Amino acid sequence: MGSKDAWMGDAQPYLAPRQAGEPDAWSAEAAARGRRGTQRLLAVGEVDPPDAVRDFFGLGPTEQVVVRRRLILLDAEPVELADSYYPRRIAHGTRLAERGKIPGGAVTLLAELGFTPEDEPLEDVSAATASPDQCTALQLPAGTPVLILTRFTTSTSGEPMEVSVMTLTRHLQYRQRKQAG
């Protein structure tokens, strides 16, 4: 996607629980632009987390997390890989740890479990060269640069609840909000 296809980044729709029958945030965002947004679940399971995830959740060296790995599609073309990590103590035994679509998405299920996301998660953006596996999944030539957006989300009660690592092939734009006070 070129800069003419730049999308204004806004985490808020992805942090809001959905109402029954309401489309997921990605489908709604794409539809608002006259496009079709879908996703394919690639894997669900318990894994050893990356160091940044382990640190954010405050886990010990042998503690595992639940991960949901998805391929994000725009008009049937791959545009993103998204890995969402959850502390085992929150996700184990829930639909987060099961293979299959979660009605309303993970944020809706988390809210049902008592974990409402804060309004302003920390987002870290970096650039990297796509790995061979990322090139395959995203149908990219070797050596293609990608953006890595990592969103660290805490619940309104202050508990770390989700880390999403998104490998993006599209151009993003962000607006900054001035803090009051």
N, CA and C of each residue as an Amber inpcrd file, in Angstrom:
protein
   543
   0.8450000  -1.1830000   0.0000000   0.0000000   0.0000000   0.0000000
   0.8850000   1.2390000   0.0000000   0.5820000   2.1680000  -0.8160000
   1.3310000   3.4070000  -0.8710000   0.7810000   4.4300000   0.0940000
   1.4430000   5.6180000   0.1280000   1.0100000   6.6550000   1.0610000
  -0.3880000   7.1570000   0.7450000  -0.8710000   6.9970000  -0.5020000
  -2.2350000   7.4020000  -0.8240000  -3.2500000   6.5500000  -0.0560000
  -2.8000000   5.3870000   0.4150000  -3.6580000   4.5010000   1.1870000
  -3.4080000   4.6200000   2.6900000  -2.7550000   5.6970000   3.1090000
  -2.4340000   5.8600000   4.5270000  -3.7100000   5.8830000   5.3560000
  -3.6540000   5.2190000   6.4950000  -4.7950000   5.1760000   7.3990000
  -4.4200000   5.9060000   8.6650000  -5.3480000   6.6710000   9.1950000
  -5.1330000   7.3660000  10.4530000  -5.2450000   6.3350000  11.5750000
  -4.1610000   6.1330000  12.3100000  -4.1530000   5.1550000  13.3840000
  -4.9460000   5.6470000  14.5860000  -5.8190000   4.8170000  15.1110000
  -6.5970000   5.1530000  16.3000000  -6.8920000   3.8530000  17.0410000
  -6.3120000   3.6950000  18.2080000  -6.4900000   2.4670000  18.9820000
  -7.8720000   2.3660000  19.6120000  -8.5620000   3.4780000  19.7820000
  -9.8080000   3.4820000  20.5440000 -10.8410000   2.4480000  20.0890000
 -11.1400000   2.3140000  18.7860000 -12.1310000   1.2980000  18.4060000
 -11.7170000  -0.1220000  18.7770000 -10.4230000  -0.3550000  18.8710000
  -9.9280000  -1.6870000  19.1950000  -9.9290000  -1.9530000  20.7020000
 -10.2140000  -0.9220000  21.4850000 -10.2650000  -1.0460000  22.9400000
 -11.6950000  -1.0700000  23.4610000 -12.6540000  -0.8650000  22.5880000
 -14.0640000  -0.7780000  22.9990000 -14.7720000  -2.1100000  22.7920000
 -15.3720000  -2.6500000  23.8540000 -16.1680000  -3.8730000  23.6790000
 -17.2790000  -3.6270000  22.6530000 -17.5880000  -4.6430000  21.8760000
 -18.5940000  -4.5510000  20.8260000 -19.9480000  -4.9850000  21.3680000
 -21.0150000  -4.4410000  20.7890000 -22.3700000  -4.8430000  21.1230000
 -22.7210000  -6.0920000  20.3040000 -23.7090000  -6.8580000  20.7670000
 -24.1260000  -8.0670000  20.0610000 -24.4700000  -7.7260000  18.6150000
 -23.9250000  -8.4970000  17.6830000 -24.1930000  -8.2940000  16.2700000
 -23.3530000  -7.2180000  15.6020000 -22.5880000  -6.4760000  16.3750000
 -21.7400000  -5.4140000  15.8280000 -20.4690000  -6.0460000  15.2490000
 -20.0020000  -5.5590000  14.0820000 -18.7830000  -6.1480000  13.5080000
 -17.5620000  -5.8280000  14.3480000 -16.5210000  -6.6570000  14.1840000
 -15.2720000  -6.3880000  14.8870000 -14.6890000  -5.0680000  14.3910000
 -13.7510000  -4.5040000  15.1500000 -13.2090000  -3.1790000  14.8610000
 -12.5360000  -3.1220000  13.4930000 -11.7780000  -4.1530000  13.1150000
 -11.0880000  -4.1430000  11.8300000 -12.0910000  -4.1600000  10.6710000
 -13.1050000  -5.0180000  10.7560000 -14.1170000  -5.0690000   9.6960000
 -14.8220000  -3.7220000   9.5600000 -15.1500000  -3.1030000  10.6950000
 -15.8380000  -1.8090000  10.6800000 -14.9370000  -0.7140000  10.1020000
 -13.6580000  -0.7160000  10.4940000 -12.7240000   0.2960000  10.0030000
 -12.5520000   0.1790000   8.4910000 -12.3880000  -1.0310000   7.9870000
 -12.2280000  -1.2310000   6.5430000 -13.5110000  -0.8480000   5.8040000
 -14.6650000  -1.2430000   6.3280000 -15.9490000  -0.9290000   5.6810000
 -16.1690000   0.5740000   5.5880000 -15.7270000   1.3140000   6.5970000
 -15.8730000   2.7730000   6.5780000 -15.0720000   3.3920000   5.4270000
 -14.1060000   2.6580000   4.9060000 -13.2850000   3.1250000   3.7840000
 -13.6860000   2.4390000   2.4810000 -14.8350000   1.7540000   2.5080000
 -15.3120000   1.0710000   1.3150000 -14.5240000  -0.1760000   0.9790000
 -13.8800000  -0.7720000   1.9810000 -13.0360000  -1.9470000   1.7780000
 -13.5930000  -3.1060000   2.6110000 -12.9830000  -4.2640000   2.4610000
 -13.4050000  -5.4470000   3.2210000 -12.2500000  -5.9170000   4.0900000
 -12.4320000  -5.8490000   5.3960000 -11.4260000  -6.2900000   6.3420000
 -11.8330000  -7.6000000   6.9860000 -10.9440000  -8.5820000   6.9220000
 -11.1930000  -9.8820000   7.5420000  -9.9120000 -10.3240000   8.2400000
 -10.0090000 -11.4300000   8.9420000  -8.8240000 -11.9940000   9.5680000
  -8.9310000 -13.5060000   9.6030000  -7.7700000 -14.1410000   9.6270000
  -7.6900000 -15.5960000   9.6710000  -6.8830000 -15.9760000  10.9050000
  -7.4610000 -16.8050000  11.7460000  -6.7560000 -17.2760000  12.9360000
  -5.7240000 -18.3120000  12.5180000  -4.4670000 -18.0390000  12.8410000
  -3.3810000 -18.9430000  12.4650000  -3.0460000 -19.9420000  13.5550000
  -3.0880000 -19.5020000  14.8130000  -2.7090000 -20.3840000  15.9280000
  -3.2000000 -19.8020000  17.2410000  -3.4530000 -20.6880000  18.1860000
  -3.7810000 -20.3240000  19.5650000  -3.0620000 -21.3190000  20.4560000
  -2.4180000 -20.8250000  21.4970000  -1.7500000 -21.7580000  22.3980000
  -0.9850000 -21.0550000  23.4890000  -0.4140000 -21.8590000  24.3680000
   0.4270000 -21.3390000  25.4380000   1.8740000 -21.3870000  24.9720000
   2.5720000 -20.2580000  25.1540000   3.9470000 -20.1250000  24.6610000
   4.8000000 -19.3850000  25.6820000   6.1170000 -19.5090000  25.4930000
   7.0380000 -18.6550000  26.2280000   6.9790000 -17.2880000  25.5530000
   6.7160000 -16.2290000  26.3050000   6.5370000 -14.9170000  25.6760000
   7.8550000 -14.2340000  25.3410000   7.8010000 -13.2970000  24.3920000
   8.9760000 -12.4400000  24.1690000   9.2830000 -11.6590000  25.4510000
  10.5150000 -11.2100000  25.5960000  10.9270000 -10.5170000  26.8210000
  10.0580000  -9.3150000  27.1620000   9.6880000  -8.4980000  26.1600000
   8.8750000  -7.3080000  26.4360000   7.5070000  -7.6900000  27.0070000
   6.9450000  -8.7890000  26.5320000   5.6530000  -9.2750000  27.0400000
   5.8240000  -9.7940000  28.4630000   6.8700000 -10.5840000  28.6760000
   7.1540000 -11.1300000  30.0180000   7.3220000 -10.0000000  31.0310000
   8.0780000  -8.9670000  30.6530000   8.3200000  -7.8350000  31.5550000
   7.0290000  -7.0700000  31.8530000   6.2210000  -6.7950000  30.8170000
   4.9840000  -6.0380000  31.0090000   4.0280000  -6.7810000  31.9400000
   3.9130000  -8.0960000  31.7650000   3.0200000  -8.8880000  32.6110000
   3.6210000  -9.2100000  33.9760000   4.9230000  -8.9250000  34.1640000
   5.5740000  -9.2120000  35.4360000   5.6930000 -10.7040000  35.7000000
   6.0190000 -11.4730000  34.6820000   6.0800000 -12.9300000  34.7940000
   7.4630000 -13.4210000  35.1660000   7.4770000 -14.5740000  35.7930000
   8.7300000 -15.2380000  36.1140000   9.3150000 -15.8790000  34.8640000
  10.5520000 -16.3740000  34.9640000  11.2710000 -16.8810000  33.7830000
  10.6520000 -18.1090000  33.1270000   9.8160000 -18.8640000  33.8330000
   9.2400000 -20.0690000  33.2230000   7.7340000 -19.9410000  32.9620000
   7.1410000 -18.8110000  33.3170000   5.6960000 -18.6430000  33.1190000
   5.3640000 -18.4310000  31.6480000   4.3000000 -19.0820000  31.2170000
   3.8500000 -18.9570000  29.8430000   2.6470000 -18.0260000  29.7470000
   2.3380000 -17.6500000  28.5120000   1.1750000 -16.8090000  28.2180000
   0.3560000 -17.4990000  27.1320000  -0.8620000 -17.0210000  26.9520000
  -1.6920000 -17.4780000  25.8440000  -1.4990000 -16.4920000  24.7020000
  -1.2940000 -17.0170000  23.5060000  -1.1640000 -16.1680000  22.3240000
  -2.2320000 -16.5540000  21.3070000  -2.7720000 -15.5370000  20.6530000
  -3.6790000 -15.7090000  19.5100000  -2.9810000 -15.0540000  18.3170000
  -2.6400000 -15.8610000  17.3060000  -1.9370000 -15.3520000  16.1170000
  -2.9180000 -15.2820000  14.9560000  -2.9560000 -14.0920000  14.3100000
  -3.9030000 -13.8740000  13.2240000  -3.2200000 -13.2380000  12.0180000
  -3.7490000 -13.5540000  10.8440000  -3.3690000 -12.8910000   9.6010000
  -4.5070000 -11.9340000   9.2780000  -4.1850000 -10.6560000   9.1390000
  -5.1800000  -9.6180000   8.8660000  -5.1920000  -9.3560000   7.3660000
  -6.3950000  -9.3640000   6.7990000  -6.5560000  -9.2140000   5.3570000
  -7.3720000  -7.9700000   5.0340000  -7.0050000  -7.3180000   3.9440000
  -7.7540000  -6.1790000   3.4170000  -8.0840000  -6.5110000   1.9720000
  -9.3760000  -6.6160000   1.6700000  -9.8100000  -7.0290000   0.3310000
  -9.1150000  -8.3220000  -0.0790000  -9.0600000  -9.2730000   0.8470000
  -8.4980000 -10.6210000   0.6630000  -6.9770000 -10.6440000   0.4960000
  -6.3120000  -9.5070000   0.6770000  -4.8530000  -9.4400000   0.5830000
  -4.2590000  -9.2930000   1.9820000  -3.1990000 -10.0480000   2.3110000
  -2.5930000  -9.9310000   3.6420000  -1.9150000  -8.5720000   3.8290000
  -2.2240000  -7.9100000   4.9660000  -1.6330000  -6.6060000   5.2620000
  -0.9870000  -6.5490000   6.6410000  -1.2120000  -7.5800000   7.4550000
  -0.7190000  -7.5130000   8.8340000  -0.7060000  -8.8950000   9.4630000
   0.2850000  -9.1180000  10.3040000   0.2840000 -10.2520000  11.2170000
   0.0500000  -9.6860000  12.6130000  -0.8430000 -10.2730000  13.3670000
  -1.1550000  -9.7660000  14.7030000  -1.0780000 -10.9010000  15.7090000
  -0.1830000 -10.7440000  16.6790000  -0.0630000 -11.7010000  17.7850000
  -0.5170000 -10.9900000  19.0520000  -1.5690000 -11.5110000  19.6760000
  -2.0600000 -10.9260000  20.9250000  -1.7620000 -11.8960000  22.0570000
  -1.0850000 -11.3700000  23.0870000  -0.6570000 -12.1640000  24.2380000
  -1.4860000 -11.7980000  25.4590000  -1.8380000 -12.8150000  26.2550000
  -2.6270000 -12.6290000  27.4700000  -2.0010000 -13.4170000  28.6110000
  -2.0000000 -12.8510000  29.8210000  -1.5020000 -13.6240000  30.9580000
  -2.3150000 -14.9160000  31.1010000  -1.6440000 -15.9890000  31.3920000
  -2.3180000 -17.2870000  31.5560000  -3.3980000 -17.2150000  32.6280000
  -3.1420000 -16.4610000  33.6950000  -4.1120000 -16.3790000  34.7980000
  -5.4340000 -15.7480000  34.3450000  -5.4020000 -14.9510000  33.2810000
  -6.6140000 -14.3380000  32.7310000  -7.2230000 -15.2270000  31.6540000
  -6.4020000 -15.7650000  30.7570000  -6.8950000 -16.4230000  29.5450000
  -7.1740000 -17.9120000  29.6750000  -6.4260000 -18.6180000  30.5360000
  -6.5680000 -20.0800000  30.6330000  -8.0200000 -20.4470000  30.9560000
  -8.5540000 -21.3940000  30.1840000  -9.9130000 -21.8630000  30.4210000
 -11.0010000 -20.9680000  29.8450000 -10.6080000 -19.9420000  29.0850000
 -11.5810000 -19.0560000  28.4410000 -11.4920000 -19.2340000  26.9280000
 -12.3770000 -18.5650000  26.2040000 -12.3280000 -18.6060000  24.7420000
 -11.0460000 -17.9900000  24.1880000 -10.3350000 -17.1900000  24.9940000
  -9.0520000 -16.6530000  24.5440000  -8.0600000 -17.7760000  24.2620000
  -8.1890000 -18.8700000  24.9890000  -7.2580000 -19.9890000  24.8610000
  -7.7700000 -21.0790000  23.9230000  -8.9010000 -20.8260000  23.2850000
  -9.4880000 -21.8110000  22.3780000  -9.3670000 -21.3510000  20.9380000
  -9.2020000 -22.3040000  20.0490000  -9.1690000 -21.9860000  18.6210000
 -10.5940000 -21.6520000  18.1930000 -10.7580000 -20.5580000  17.4950000
 -12.0710000 -20.1500000  16.9920000 -12.3060000 -18.6730000  17.2210000
 -13.2360000 -18.1500000  16.4540000 -13.5750000 -16.7410000  16.5320000
 -14.2580000 -16.4460000  17.8660000 -13.9450000 -15.2990000  18.4310000
 -14.5700000 -14.8540000  19.6770000 -15.6200000 -13.8090000  19.3140000
 -16.8940000 -14.0800000  19.5690000 -17.9310000 -13.0930000  19.2380000
 -17.6250000 -11.7440000  19.8980000 -17.5720000 -10.6980000  19.0780000
 -17.2620000  -9.3650000  19.5950000 -15.7760000  -9.1210000  19.7750000
 -14.9580000 -10.1510000  19.5680000 -13.5130000 -10.0110000  19.6940000
 -13.0230000 -10.1730000  21.1190000 -11.7060000 -10.2350000  21.2500000
 -11.0710000 -10.4610000  22.5520000 -11.4080000  -9.3630000  23.5480000
 -11.4590000  -8.1150000  23.1050000 -11.7160000  -7.0130000  24.0310000
 -13.1060000  -7.1410000  24.6580000 -14.0640000  -7.6540000  23.9070000
 -15.4150000  -7.8640000  24.4520000 -15.3880000  -8.9690000  25.4970000
 -14.7030000 -10.0700000  25.2020000 -14.5960000 -11.1590000  26.1670000
 -13.8480000 -10.7010000  27.4190000 -12.7610000  -9.9620000  27.2420000
 -12.0130000  -9.4630000  28.3960000 -12.9020000  -8.5880000  29.2820000
 -13.7100000  -7.7390000  28.6830000 -14.6200000  -6.8930000  29.4640000
 -15.6200000  -7.7600000  30.2330000 -16.1190000  -8.8210000  29.5940000
 -17.0380000  -9.7470000  30.2750000 -16.3600000 -10.4230000  31.4630000
 -15.0430000 -10.6140000  31.3560000 -14.2770000 -11.2470000  32.4340000
 -13.8510000 -10.2400000  33.5110000 -14.2140000  -8.9630000  33.3280000
 -13.8940000  -7.9310000  34.3220000 -12.6400000  -7.1430000  34.0170000
 -12.1230000  -7.2420000  32.7950000 -10.9130000  -6.5340000  32.4060000
 -11.2400000  -5.5260000  31.3040000 -11.6350000  -4.3360000  31.7050000
 -11.9390000  -3.2710000  30.7580000 -10.6480000  -2.5200000  30.4720000
 -10.3010000  -2.3560000  29.1760000  -9.0310000  -1.6940000  28.8790000
  -9.0470000  -0.2090000  29.1940000  -7.8870000   0.2850000  29.5990000
  -7.7160000   1.7160000  29.8240000  -7.9080000   2.4450000  28.4940000
  -8.0870000   3.7600000  28.5510000  -8.3180000   4.5520000  27.3490000
  -7.0630000   4.8380000  26.5450000  -5.9030000   4.8300000  27.1630000
  -4.6830000   5.2330000  26.4710000  -3.5560000   4.2200000  26.6820000
  -3.5800000   3.1300000  25.9090000  -2.4940000   2.1550000  26.0420000
  -1.1920000   2.7320000  25.4900000  -0.0950000   2.1490000  25.9070000
   1.2100000   2.5300000  25.3740000   1.3990000   1.8110000  24.0500000
   1.7940000   2.5530000  23.0140000   2.0890000   1.9480000  21.7300000
   3.5340000   2.2590000  21.3670000   4.2610000   1.2370000  20.9790000
   5.6540000   1.3610000  20.5820000   5.7360000   0.9850000  19.1010000
   6.3560000   1.8420000  18.2920000   6.4760000   1.5860000  16.8570000
   7.9510000   1.4970000  16.4930000   8.2940000   0.4590000  15.7510000
   9.6550000   0.3070000  15.2530000   9.5830000  -0.2150000  13.8250000
  10.7180000  -0.2200000  13.1650000  10.8060000  -0.7600000  11.8020000
  11.7910000  -1.9140000  11.8130000  11.5600000  -2.8520000  10.9140000
  12.4430000  -4.0100000  10.8010000  12.3560000  -4.5450000   9.3800000
  13.2680000  -5.4130000   9.0460000  13.1790000  -6.1500000   7.7940000
  12.3480000  -7.3970000   8.0860000  11.3770000  -7.6550000   7.2450000
  10.5120000  -8.8150000   7.4500000  11.3310000 -10.0950000   7.4560000
  11.0120000 -10.9650000   8.4070000  11.6710000 -12.2740000   8.4770000
  11.1760000 -13.1350000   7.3060000  11.8690000 -14.2280000   7.0140000
  11.3910000 -15.1140000   5.9430000   9.9500000 -15.5910000   6.1760000
   9.5960000 -15.9500000   7.4260000   8.2260000 -16.3900000   7.7110000
   7.2240000 -15.2580000   7.5000000   7.5850000 -14.0330000   7.8960000
   6.7040000 -12.8880000   7.6790000   6.5420000 -12.6120000   6.1930000
   7.6240000 -12.7160000   5.4330000   7.5400000 -12.5210000   3.9780000
   6.5820000 -13.5280000   3.3490000   6.6650000 -14.7650000   3.7910000
   5.7690000 -15.7930000   3.2590000   4.3160000 -15.4770000   3.5980000
   4.0400000 -15.2160000   4.8590000   2.6600000 -14.9720000   5.2930000
   2.0640000 -13.7220000   4.6610000   2.8860000 -12.6860000   4.5380000
   2.3940000 -11.4030000   4.0210000   2.6170000 -11.2460000   2.5180000
   3.1480000 -12.2870000   1.8770000   3.3990000 -12.2890000   0.4330000
   4.2930000 -11.1150000   0.0200000   5.4150000 -10.9840000   0.7340000
   6.3630000  -9.8990000   0.4910000   7.6560000 -10.4520000  -0.0870000
   8.3390000  -9.6630000  -0.9060000   9.6690000 -10.0920000  -1.3550000
  10.6730000 -10.0160000  -0.2010000  11.6910000 -10.8240000  -0.2630000
  12.7440000 -10.8040000   0.7620000  13.3070000  -9.3930000   0.8880000
  13.6260000  -9.0130000   2.1250000  14.2240000  -7.7100000   2.3770000
  13.2350000  -6.5620000   2.5140000  11.9380000  -6.8550000   2.4970000
  10.9230000  -5.8050000   2.6060000  10.8800000  -5.2520000   4.0230000
  10.8660000  -3.9260000   4.1670000  10.7110000  -3.3450000   5.5060000
   9.2550000  -3.4330000   5.9620000   9.0680000  -3.5910000   7.2610000
   7.7320000  -3.6180000   7.8730000   7.7610000  -2.7560000   9.1330000
   6.5910000  -2.3160000   9.5350000   6.4400000  -1.6370000  10.8170000
   6.0190000  -2.6550000  11.8530000   6.5520000  -2.5190000  13.0480000
   6.1450000  -3.3580000  14.1770000   5.5000000  -2.4220000  15.1940000
   4.2190000  -2.5940000  15.3860000   3.4640000  -1.8000000  16.3580000
   3.1370000  -2.7090000  17.5320000   3.6370000  -2.3680000  18.7060000
   3.3640000  -3.1540000  19.9110000   2.5100000  -2.3080000  20.8330000
   1.3260000  -2.8310000  21.1650000   0.3850000  -2.1250000  22.0450000
   0.3310000  -2.8430000  23.3890000   0.6680000  -2.1020000  24.4560000
   0.6420000  -2.6160000  25.8260000  -0.6160000  -2.0690000  26.4980000
  -1.5510000  -2.9560000  26.8380000  -2.8280000  -2.5250000  27.3910000
  -2.9920000  -2.9880000  28.8290000  -3.3620000  -2.0390000  29.6660000
  -3.6440000  -2.2770000  31.0800000  -5.1410000  -2.0940000  31.2980000
  -5.7050000  -2.8200000  32.2560000  -7.1230000  -2.6470000  32.5700000
  -7.3200000  -1.3520000  33.3530000  -8.5590000  -0.9160000  33.4390000
  -8.8670000   0.3010000  34.1900000  -8.5240000   0.1420000  35.6670000
  -8.3810000  -1.1020000  36.1420000  -7.9740000  -1.3300000  37.5320000
  -6.4530000  -1.4110000  37.6710000  -5.7260000  -1.2250000  36.5470000
  -4.2680000  -1.1840000  36.5950000  -3.5660000  -2.4950000  36.3260000
  -4.2880000  -3.5400000  35.9540000  -3.6660000  -4.8400000  35.7080000
  -3.2770000  -4.9940000  34.2380000  -2.0210000  -5.3350000  33.9480000
  -1.6320000  -5.6070000  32.5630000  -2.4610000  -6.7650000  32.0150000
  -3.1240000  -6.5580000  30.8600000  -4.0780000  -7.5550000  30.3730000
  -3.8300000  -8.0530000  28.9520000  -3.1300000  -7.2660000  28.1330000
  -2.9210000  -7.6920000  26.7510000  -1.7130000  -6.9650000  26.1620000
  -0.9600000  -7.6970000  25.3630000   0.0820000  -7.1000000  24.5270000
  -0.1870000  -7.6010000  23.1210000  -0.3410000  -6.6800000  22.1910000
  -0.5300000  -7.0450000  20.7890000   0.6720000  -6.5690000  19.9930000
   1.2550000  -7.5020000  19.2350000   2.3970000  -7.1900000  18.3830000
   1.9120000  -7.3370000  16.9450000   1.8800000  -6.2050000  16.2330000
   1.3490000  -6.1790000  14.8800000   2.4670000  -5.8640000  13.8910000
   2.6490000  -6.7370000  12.9240000   3.6240000  -6.5380000  11.8570000
   2.8410000  -6.0230000  10.6570000   3.1200000  -4.7730000  10.2830000
   2.2930000  -4.0610000   9.3120000   3.0210000  -3.8290000   7.9950000
   2.2640000  -3.9390000   6.9130000   2.8070000  -3.6210000   5.5880000
   2.2410000  -2.2990000   5.0810000   1.3360000  -1.6890000   5.8200000
   0.6910000  -0.4790000   5.3230000   1.2140000   0.7640000   6.0250000
   0.9860000   1.8750000   5.4070000   1.3900000   3.1880000   5.9020000
   0.3890000   3.6280000   6.9770000   0.8770000   4.1210000   8.0980000
   0.0030000   4.6120000   9.1670000   0.2970000   6.0730000   9.4440000
  -0.7280000   6.7890000   9.8550000  -0.5770000   8.1570000  10.3370000
  -1.2250000   8.2220000  11.7070000  -0.6690000   9.0570000  12.5810000
  -1.2000000   9.1970000  13.9300000  -1.4450000  10.6570000  14.2460000
  -2.4380000  10.8980000  15.0670000  -2.6570000  12.2200000  15.6480000
  -2.2860000  12.1340000  17.1160000  -1.6050000  13.1500000  17.6010000
  -1.2500000  13.2060000  19.0060000  -2.2830000  14.0580000  19.7380000
  -2.6260000  13.6530000  20.9520000  -3.5650000  14.4170000  21.7540000
  -2.7950000  15.1550000  22.8430000  -3.1230000  16.4050000  23.0340000
  -2.5020000  17.2070000  24.0800000  -3.1380000  16.8260000  25.4100000
  -2.2970000  16.5520000  26.3920000  -2.7870000  16.2240000  27.7340000
  -3.2610000  17.4860000  28.4250000  -4.4120000  17.4280000  29.0660000
  -4.9240000  18.5670000  29.8270000  -4.1160000  18.7150000  31.1230000
  -4.0070000  19.9400000  31.5930000  -3.4210000  20.1850000  32.8940000
  -1.9960000  20.4710000  32.8330000
